[in-house]
Each structure stands twice: as C-alpha cells, then as structure tokens.
Amino acid sequence: MTRALYSHFLLLVLCQNLFIHSFGQEILQHKSIEINYSSLAKTDNYAKVFSLLASNNNKSIHSIHLNILFDEIANISVRNYRYVEFNYQFSQTIIKGNIYFRDFEIDTLLLPDSVDVNIELFPEGNNPVHFVRRLSFSGGKVLLDLYGDVLFDKLSVSFDIKRLIFSQKKYKQFTEIADLINYYYSYSRLDSLVLDYFYKTVSERNPTASVIFNCWFALNRLKFYSLQHHLNRFLSLYKNDPFQLKKNQEKARRLLRRSHTLSKEILTVSPVSKDGKRYVNAFVELSEKALHESQNLQPYMAESFKEFASIFPDEQQWQMMHRISEYYDNGNSGRTLQELFRLFVEKATALLQNNAYVEGLVLLNNASLIQNRFPIVKRSGDFINTYAGLLDGLMNSYLSVAMSARKGGNTLMFSNYFNKAIGLFSHFLKDTTFYRQHIVFPYFRDELLKLAQKENTENKTDVALNLIDKARQANGNRINSSINSAYSAVYQNYYRKYKKNIRIHLENHHLFQAKILIDSIENFVKTHRYFLGSYLSNDANFYNLIYSVYLEILQEGQMSFDNGKKQRATDLLFAAKDMEDRYFTFHSEDLQVLLSQSFTPIALTALHNANLEIWANRINNAKEIVKKVRRMQTDYHQQNNHQLNNAINLIEQKIIERKDLALHQKFDNLAENINSEVHARKYDKASENYKKMKALIDQKGKSLIEIEETKKIEKEYADLFVFNTKYKALKKKMFHQGVEAVIPEFAQLEDFYTVNNIAAFGLKIPGLYEFIKAQHSIEFAQSSLEYFMSIKQYIKAFSYLDLLRLWGVSPRKAKSYQQQIAKAFAEENLQPDKLIFSGSWYANFRIVFENPSKHKNHLRRSEISLIKNKAMINQQH
C-alpha cells in the first residue's frame, strides 16, 4: 500500500460506541459525566472538595453531586507511516449540581484539569493496541505510535474517559477561594458587631474619651484586617454581596473618620479621672470579646475573630496609642502602656489556667507587640512564665493528637499535628530573646520522649535520636534522668545494630566491610561512652566478634599471598595489622614477615614508575609516587625495610639531578629567547624574559646557577632593559601629566641613552631639543631652558634660548634669560657662538658677557624677573 493511501481514513470511537471511517473527518458527541462521593477514592482531591462543600453548605456529603456536560470533538490525521495524530477538544462545558459554596457560585473552580483516557487501535487482522493517556481538559493532541505492519485503511480507534483529574494546584485554588468566602461571612458578622458597638456607645449622650478611643481602635483594626484579604476584588462583591459587606465597610470607614476627628478633639482637653483605667480595660476587652465570640462559632468563622483579637501592627495605630497614653499620663506615656501590657499578660494567664492555649497566646502576643514597639514598657517574669506555659500546653496538645492518630493508623493526621507542634517549637528556637533564658516545656518534653521511645522500639533510631535532641532543647538544653535514659536506650540500639551488621558481613565473607564497621563502632563507643558505660561493661561477646573478624582477615591474607595475589594480600594483611594495633596486646611475627614479603614488590613497582616519570620530565608525578610509597611504608610498618629505603634514596637523587638539568635547560631557553628578541627589536618581550631569569636567580641562588650565558645576558642587556622600562614609564607619565612634567626625566634619560650607547641596539629615542622644537611650544622651551640652567648645562640652555629667537620672541621679553646665561658663560669661560656678536637680538647677552661686573644689579633683577618673563612670553604668543 502506498503512503498516499495512508491519508484517507481513520476510525475513532469517542467513549464507547463512536467510530471514524475517514481521515480528517470531525466527530462531535454530547457527553454527560456524573460525580458523587461514593464513586471517589478517599484520597482524591475531588473527595476533599465534596467534604468542604458538604460541611460549609450544611449538607450530607452523600447528597453532594456534580454533573459535567460537554461536547467531545475529535479528528484524526496521519503524521507518517507510523504515527497517527489524534486531536481532541472538550467544548460547551456546563457544570451542574452543588456548584455553590454557601451563597457564592464556584462552578468553574469545580471543573477538572485533565482526564485519564483509554485509547484503543483496532487494526484489521491484528490484535488491538492499547494506550493510556492523560489529556488536558482544555484540549490538545496526542500521537499514537503504530508498531509493525498496520493497514491504515483497516484501522479503527476507540476513545474512553476513565477518570476526571482534579490536581493539587486546582485544589489549592479552590481552598483559597473557599477561605475567602468564609472570611466574607465572618467579617460581615464582625462589621455588624463593631457598627452596633459604635452606635450603642458613641451615639449615647456625652460618651467618655475611652469609648471614643476604643471605637477608633476597633474600626481601624477592622479596616486593615478586612482589606488584607482583598474580598471585594477576589469575590466580585459588586456582583454578589448577600450580606451587604461593601455597604457596611463604607459605613465603617465613615465612622472611622468621625471617631478619629472626635479623638483628636478630646486629646486637646484634660482627661476625666479614672477614664484611663476604663480605656485600658476596654482596649483589652476588645480582644477578649472577639476570642470569646470565636469559641461559639464554627471553625471557618472563628478564625477571623481570632485574627481580629490580635493588634494589627499599623503605624497610625501605634502613634494614636502613644498619644492617648501621654494624654492619660500627663505627658509621660509609660504608665498606661505598662498597664496595657500587664493586663494582657494577666488575661493570658487566666486563659492558661483554663487550658485555652491558642486564645492565651493571642493576648500574650498583643502584650509582646506593645513591649517591642515601646521600649519604655518592661517585660515581666509573669510574661515569660505564661508564655512558656501556653506554648508548652499548645505543643503538647498537638503532639497528643498526633500520638492518638498514630495509634489509630491515621498517618496523615499524625503528620499534620506533629508538624504543627514542631513548627511552633522551631519558631520559638529562632527567638533568641526567649531561648537564651532556658525556658522549659515539661509537658512537650515528656511527650517527645514518649514518641522517641516508640520510634526506638520500632528500630527508627535516627528519628528517635532527633526527637530526644528536641526534648533536650525543650528542657532548656539540660539533660535530666529521663533524657539520659532515652539517649542510652537509643545508643544501645545503635550499638546492637552495628554488631548485627558486623555478623552479617562476616557470614557473607565481606571482610573489609566488617572491619570498617568495627572501626566505626569503636569511634561510636568513644563518643557516647557516657550513655553506654554500664551496657558495654556487660558485653563480653564483642571482643570475641572482633577477634573472629581479625582471624578471617588474616587467613584470607595468607591465602591471597600463597596464590600470588600480592595487592589483595597486602591490603588484607595491613587490615589485620591495624586491628592488632587497635584492639589487641599481642603482635604476630608471621604477620610482620608476610607484610614485608607482600608489600616490597608493590612498592618497588611504584618506584620503577617514578623512574619512568623522571625520564619523561614529569618531576611532580615522580615526587608524588615517592611520597605515596613513604606513606605506605609507615602504614604497613616497613620503615626499616632497607631494600625499599635504598630504592627511594636512588629515586630522590635522580629527581634532584633531573631538576638541575631542567633548570639549566630553562635558563638556556630564556637566554636564547632574549637574544633573538633583542635582535628582532622586541624589547618588551625580551625584558619580560629577563625578569623571569632574574626571578629564577633570586629563587634558586646564584651559587646554584653559575651559567656563563646568564652573566653575558646581564652584562650586555641590563642597560637596554633599564632604559626600555624607564622610557615606557616616561611615555605613560607624559600621556597623563603632560610634556612639561617630564622634561627633567626626559633629559636624564637622553643622557642615559647616550652614555650607555643604547642606539647600538637599534632603539631610537627623539632628542629633547628636537622634540621641543617639533612641538613649537614657547612654554616647553622655557621649561627646558630653566631646567638646564638649574643643572648648570648652559650650552644646552642656550640652545633653547635660541629657539625663542627663532620663534620671534622679542629681545625685551627674553632679556632676563640672556643676562643669566651670559653671566654663566663668562664665569665658566664658555665661548658663545659667533652669531651672538652680530645682530641686535643678542644685545643684552653681549653687554653682560663682555663686562659682567658692571651689571651685578641688573643680574640680580633679572633673576627676580625670570618667572615674570615666562608669563609675558606666553601672553605675547
């Protein structure tokens, strides 16, 4: 059959009874799937959804059902002779049944993410080919792989939905919306209660300041807690608001502004006697009432009331609290704030006595927030004791529930409540303010020890040890008799496990593994001897177990040696020797002889390899081999093996000789490179190699390296490299600071260049005079003239004076220079050029040169005016 025929048909059945007879044909079928609780596995996310729908809608879980209606659309195409592409889509989806969560429609949240399907291919004359696929409920495509000779014109396909998948991600989205809906109802109730409280108190005649203040705190707290849940946005309250929450929120905001205005007015007048106490009582009562109300509500409502009972850490609230405290305390805010703190602690202590741990921690957290925000408030001993008691009670309650769940086989519930307890404890440990005080949680500690005992009984020693560590932390990091006994029981169990595993390895002839465990148990015993002391003193069998392993290793080592397995024999015999040294007082002479006979050939082979590495000029490899052999000598107790010592000494001598040869070769190479680079005028590269040569000399010492070529290099090229370095530095300085800054260095380098005949190397440097002349800079010429005068090189100074003449500087402007140079010429008996005696420009020079004594005053003045001349010349040009 040709490939063209493959693209003409395919048969598809959607679900049970529908088939496609030609490729490209689109098939549509209307489907309906009913879901109820009894059809679901208890771990299925849909089952969890049904449970939430039932409890929040006050219905039996068995009455909850969903009916999903949709259109199945599918078509088939052939990718090639082997693959069939199945395209599908679920459209016109409608979901009916219990699609409300209380008063809010959540139909789209109840649709599945994907579906598990069975797809079967029915090739004529062949067995059906079965596929299981997970398909997205939003549609897509899947490739079906056809193996073997399948006739496409005789092919049909069946498609059957087996399961609807509600993923963990989708379930999380559902629970988030469910929580928001529950917050809606609880805050609707809270809004009504707070508004009623306001109308009943503030609307009375002449309400007291404390009433106004606490109305503001209640409304402010309500505003921030309800805003943080974004109920308006996520629940679209503009469409559906059955309890008029938006309307009540707007009322609450108006009343908040009103109470704020009233509060500011009150703060400008004197307080009424005893109203400060009423303010403190009412402020704490605001949280108390919310907590009391939460105990009479269903869990989904109670959570919001507990939330409202907590002080919302809003900066505006802290400022108001501070101002009110100053108001009642006549400018000092300490007393009222301290009283708020004290009363919260007192109320929390009362809740502790009634075992209301969660509610007590809410009030205690309010006290902590006040103390943290206002350092003037001092934390009391009652606070610490109450905190410890509440946390201990709550953690112990969680752990007790976890233990009951564990006993009943409910692992999920055990995990949830255990993690709650440990999470609270971990949070406590992070708070170093408390942890430093070694707070003890006796109930939680004892419950942890009980759980540790059960885990240890089931041989979960790592888990048990972790629990005991936490119990010790819960006891203020102190060990008592109960904790000590728990550690002893766990470490004894570890010890028994070690011994059991050693016996298993010995029975299976895993000798090295058995020895490793023996070494491990030795370290284990040393570390935990405090907890194992009495137990170990009664364990006489362990020595016999060690001796049994030793004998097995020794016998196996002897057998391996006799059979020519030198390396294995050495390893085994060394293990036996190590056990002798560690655990026994006797030493076997036969073992020592066997060690020497088995180890020596191995060591000599290694040294032979080191010798090969030396000739291959891999000195470091050879040194490592020697180091390894010396280490093995120590390990195998062969330090006095003369045959090995002689062989090692010979190798080390060869290493030294080879290193010297390599060093000489390196110097020869450097010298050759320097010569060739200088001839090629690659002065920078030659200079770098010269530095390397000097570094080697400094490192190894001249006594070690007396090489004629090195001396020749130093003698011939040292000045060249010095000049090259200085010249590069000079150019760099000139680039950054300008020509004038380097004139003295330029002149000195020019002298160095001439004196040391650097030109012989072909390295050219422009003369300072030519350079200044090329720049045509009056300022540079003056600087050069003054520099050479300062070092008494008057002939050179005169050449720069003549540049001023050539560049048209007037004789009057150069008068001071002429007079000073003429004086120097006369004193030094220098003969000026003939051109000075002809022409008018050098008139001042001639006058001083011919009779300097007559012009002493002029000369002193000319010295003073030299600096002025420079500025005048620059101005002229």
C-alpha positions, -999 to +999 in steps of 0.1 A: +000+000+000+014+034-009+019+063+015-007+083-004-034+059+007-024+063+044-040+098+045-076+087+035-091+073+067-091+066+104-118+051+127-123+067+161-148+059+188-154+086+215-160+068+248-179+036+240-196+035+206-184+061+181-161+053+152-144+074+125-141+059+090-121+085+071-091+108+079-098+145+086-135+139+094-145+158+126-167+139+150-189+156+176-207+138+206-225+153+236-214+138+269-225+139+305-205+127+335-220+123+370-197+126+401-207+117+436-188+109+468-192+072+467-176+070+433-144+087+445-113+074+463-110+090+498-076+104+488-089+120+456-089+158+456-125+157+444-134+138+476-118+166+497-138+192+477-170+173+484-162+173+521-158+210+521-189+216+501-209+194+525-196+210+558-199+246+546-233+241+530-247+221+560-254+190+538-247+154+540-216+145+519-235+117+502-260+143+489-233+163+471-230+156+434-217+173+402-229+168+366-204+179+339-219+183+304-196+189+274-191+182+237-164+159+226-148+170+193-121+149+177-104+144+144-076+122+131-046+129+108-016+108+097+019+121+105+038+094+086+036+057+080+040+050+118+023+078+137-014+088+139-022+123+154-054+124+175-067+160+180-094+165+206-114+192+223-140+195+251-163+224+244-196+239+255-188+228+290-215+232+317-214+220+353-245+214+374-253+202+408-238+216+440-219+244+424-224+269+453-201+274+482-226+289+506-240+318+486-212+320+460-212+302+427-179+285+421-187+264+390-155+270+371-134+260+401-151+226+402-141+216+366-112+191+362-078+199+349-074+168+329-088+134+322-073+099+321-085+081+290-081+047+273-074+047+236-075+015+216-064+010+180-082-018+161-061-028+130-079-054+109-062-088+112-041-077+142-046-076+179-059-043+194-032-018+205-040-002+239-029+033+251-035+051+284-031+088+282-037+118+305-052+146+284-057+182+293-094+191+298-088+223+277-080+202+246-049+193+227-034+165+207-017+132+212+005+110+189-003+073+187+027+051+178+018+022+155+044-006+156+046-033+129+027-036+096-006-018+102-030-012+073-044+022+078-075+016+057-084-012+081-079+008+113-104+020+139-099+038+172-119+038+205-117+066+230-130+062+266-128+086+296-119+067+327-112+093+353-115+131+359-084+146+374-086+175+400-050+184+405-033+196+437-028+230+421-065+233+413-075+221+448-053+248+463-071+274+442-104+260+454-094+262+491-081+297+487-114+309+473-133+289+499-112+305+527-120+340+512-157+332+512-156+321+548-137+353+556-166+372+539-191+358+563-170+362+594-161+398+585-197+405+576-206+395+612-176+414+626-187+445+607-222+443+621-209+438+657-184+467+655-210+490+639-236+481+666-209+487+693-203+522+678-239+532+676-246+519+711-217+538+727-208+568+707-244+577+700-251+579+737-251+613+754-216+625+763-196+594+756-164+592+776-129+596+759-121+559+765-152+549+745-143+572+715-107+560+716-116+523+716-143+528+689-115+542+667-092+512+675-120+487+667-128+504+634-092+508+624-084+472+632-115+460+612-104+481+582-069+467+579-078+431+586-106+431+560-085+450+535-056+425+536-079+397+523-090+417+492-125+403+494-140+429+471-116+420+443-114+382+446-151+376+453-165+403+429-188+417+456-201+443+431-220+414+416-229+393+446-229+407+482-256+388+501-247+403+535-240+439+522-204+437+533-193+465+509-220+488+522-211+481+558-174+487+550-182+521+536-202+529+568-173+517+589-149+539+570-171+569+576-174+562+613-136+556+615-131+591+601-156+605+626-141+587+656-107+599+645-119+635+645-135+632+678-104+615+693-082+644+681-106+669+697-106+650+730-068+649+731-068+687+734-087+688+767-079+674+802-087+638+809-115+627+832-105+610+865-104+571+862-111+572+825-076+560+818-084+527+836-116+524+817-096+529+784-071+501+793-099+477+803-119+484+772-089+481+749-080+446+763-117+437+764-119+443+726-096+413+721-112+393+749-147+396+734-135+386+700-119+355+714-149+346+735-172+350+704-149+327+684-155+299+708-192+299+700-187+299+662-179+272+636-142+269+628-144+288+595-160+318+614-138+315+645-106+321+626-115+357+616-125+365+652-091+353+665-075+374+638-094+405+649-084+398+685-048+405+675-034+440+674-028+450+638+007+465+637-003+497+619+019+528+624-011+551+627-024+529+655+009+530+673+010+568+671-025+570+684-018+546+713+013+567+722-007+600+721-035+585+743-010+572+768+006+607+771-029+621+774-037+600+804-002+602+819+002+639+817+029+639+790+045+606+802+034+576+782+049+549+803+023+541+830-007+535+807+013+515+782+027+494+810-008+488+823-020+476+789+009+452+788+002+440+824-035+434+818-029+415+785-005+392+805-030+388+833-058+378+810-035+354+791-025+338+825-062+333+833-067+316+799-037+293+806-054+281+838-084+272+817-062+254+791-072+279+764-037+279+749-045+294+714-065+323+729-040+329+756-012+332+730-032+358+711-034+380+741+002+374+751+013+383+715-006+416+719+015+423+751+047+414+732+038+437+703+033+466+727+066+459+745+085+456+712+070+488+699+075+509+731+109+501+748+097+520+779+075+490+786+093+464+807+088+427+802+079+409+834+086+375+848+049+366+846+051+372+808+079+346+804+062+320+827+028+325+810+044+323+775+062+291+784+030+275+799+008+285+769+033+273+743+040+241+763+003+233+765-004+240+729+026+220+716+017+192+740-019+192+727-009+190+691+016+162+699-010+143+719-035+144+690-006+132+667+001+103+690-036+093+691-037+095+653-005+074+651-021+047+673-052+047+651-031+043+620-041+078+606-006+088+592-019+119+575-034+133+607-003+123+627+019+141+602-002+173+603-004+176+640+032+166+646+044+192+621+022+218+639+039+211+672+074+210+658+067+242+638+057+261+669+089+248+687+111+257+658+096+293+658+104+295+695+140+284+690+146+311+664+136+338+690+169+341+709+152+366+733+134+336+748+158+308+740+187+324+760+166+321+792+165+283+790+127+281+792+115+246+800+084+229+784+079+199+806+047+185+790+060+189+755+094+174+766+078+143+781+055+138+751+085+139+728+103+113+749+073+090+747+073+093+710+110+087+708+106+056+729+080+042+704+102+051+674+132+034+690+112+003+697+104+001+660+142+005+653+138+040+638+168+051+657+176+082+637+141+095+642+142+087+679+175+105+683+162+136+666+132+136+690+154+132+720+175+162+709+144+183+706+133+171+741+166+182+755+161+216+738+126+217+753+143+211+787+164+243+783+192+223+768+198+204+800+199+166+804+178+151+832+174+114+841+146+108+816+165+123+787+197+104+798+178+071+798+163+079+764+197+086+749+211+054+765+183+033+750+188+048+715+226+044+716+223+009+728+201+002+699+226+017+675+253-005+691+232-036+687+227-027+650+264-023+645+271-057+659+243-073+639+257-058+607+292-069+615+280-105+619+261-103+586+292-091+568+313-118+585+288-145+575+288-133+539+327-130+539+326-092+534+357-088+555+367-052+547+331-040+553+331-059+586+364-041+596+350-007+586+320-013+609+343-024+637+363+009+633+331+029+632+317+012+664+350+020+682+346+057+674+309+055+683+317+040+717+343+066+724+319+094+715+289+080+735+306+061+763+287+083+789+255+067+778+269+032+771+292+027+800+272+002+821+259-015+790+293-021+775+308-035+807+284-064+805+291-071+768+320-097+768+310-110+734+321-080+714+358-088+719+352-123+705+334-108+675+364-085+668+388-115+671+367-136+647+369-108+621+407-105+627+413-142+622+392-143+590+411-113+575+445-128+585+437-162+570+423-146+538+455-125+535+477-156+538+457-174+512+459-145+488+497-143+493+501-180+486+480-176+454+502-147+441+475-120+447+501-096+461+479-064+462+449-081+479+472-099+503+489-066+512+455-049+518+442-078+539+474-082+559+476-045+566+439-046+578+449-074+602+479-054+614+458-024+620+434-045+641+463-058+661+474-023+669+439-010+677+423-038+697+449-064+709+480-065+730+498-093+711+517-089+678+522-118+653+557-121+639+544-142+610+521-113+600+551-089+600+571-112+577+541-117+553+536-079+552+572-073+542+571-100+515+539-088+500+544-051+502+580-049+489+573-059+453+543-035+451+565-006+464+593-014+440+569-014+411+557+020+421+593+033+423+600+019+389+571+040+376+586+070+393+618+064+375+599+065+342+582+097+352+617+113+358+629+105+324+597+118+309+605+151+328+573+148+349+591+155+381+560+163+401+544+130+393+576+112+404+577+131+437+540+122+443+548+085+438+578+087+462+556+104+488+529+077+484+555+049+489+568+066+520+533+069+534+526+033+526+559+024+544+545+040+575+511+024+571+525-011+565+552-007+592+580-010+567+602+020+578+632-003+584+629-021+550+665-014+537+658-026+502+630+000+499+649+028+516+678+023+491+655+024+462+637+055+474+671+073+480+682+065+445+649+079+430+652+111+451+688+116+439+676+113+403+649+138+409+674+163+421+697+157+392+668+160+367+656+192+383+691+207+379+692+197+343+657+211+337+668+243+354+698+247+332+676+240+301+652+266+312+679+292+316+693+283+282+659+287+266+654+321+283+688+333+272+682+322+236+648+339+236+663+371+249+690+372+223+666+366+194+640+391+207+666+418+211+678+413+176+642+413+164+638+446+184+610+430+205+623+448+236+592+444+258+591+407+253+629+404+259+625+425+291+598+402+304+620+371+298+649+389+315+627+394+346+619+357+346+656+349+345+663+373+374+634+358+394+648+323+390+682+335+402+667+351+432+647+320+439+674+294+434+705+313+444+735+324+423+756+296+438+733+271+422+731+288+389+766+298+376+758+299+340+781+318+316+753+327+293+734+343+321+763+365+330+766+375+294+729+385+292+732+406+323+763+423+311+751+431+275+714+438+280+709+451+315+712+488+305+689+482+275+662+467+297+666+495+323+663+521+295+633+504+279+614+503+313+622+539+320+612+550+286+578+532+288+572+548+322+582+582+308+557+580+279+530+569+303+537+599+326+538+623+296+504+610+285+488+616+319+506+647+331+519+665+300+553+672+285+563+699+309+561+675+339+587+651+323+613+674+309+639+667+337+633+629+333+635+632+295+668+650+297+682+624+322+670+595+300+686+611+270+719+612+288+715+575+299+707+567+262+740+584+250+763+572+278+752+535+276+752+535+238+716+523+236+715+533+200+737+502+192+706+481+198+686+499+171+663+516+197+658+552+188+647+580+211+639+615+199+662+641+214+646+666+238+657+695+217+642+680+185+611+671+204+606+706+219+614+722+185+588+700+168+562+709+194+568+747+187+558+754+223+572+786+239+563+772+273+581+739+268+612+758+255+612+780+286+609+750+309+637+732+292+659+763+293+653+768+331+659+731+338+693+731+321+703+763+338+694+747+371+718+718+364+744+742+350+743+728+315+745+763+300+753+754+264+721+733+262+702+761+280+715+785+253+701+762+225+666+767+239+672+805+242+679+805+206+646+787+199+629+817+215+648+839+190+638+817+160+601+817+171+600+855+172+600+862+209+611+899+214+646+905+229+630+925+257+609+896+268+640+873+268+663+898+284+665+881+318+673+847+302+700+864+281+716+881+310+717+849+333+731+827+305+757+854+296+768+856+332+772+818+334+791+817+301+815+843+314+820+826+348+825+792+331+848+806+303+824+793+277+827+807+242+794+817+227+785+813+190+797+840+167+761+849+157+757+865+192+781+892+182+761+900+150+726+912+150+705+931+176+685+903+192+715+892+215+725+928+225+717+921+262+737+889+261+768+907+247+767+935+272+767+912+302+791+886+287+818+913+279+816+931+313+796+911+339+809+930+369+793+963+357+759+947+356+756+930+390+724+949+399+709+942+366+717+905+370+700+903+404+669+920+390+670+896+360+670+866+384+639+880+401+621+887+368+627+852+352+593+840+364+576+871+351+593+867+317+577+833+312+542+847+317+550+877+294+563+855+266+532+832+268+510+863+267+528+876+236+523+843+218 
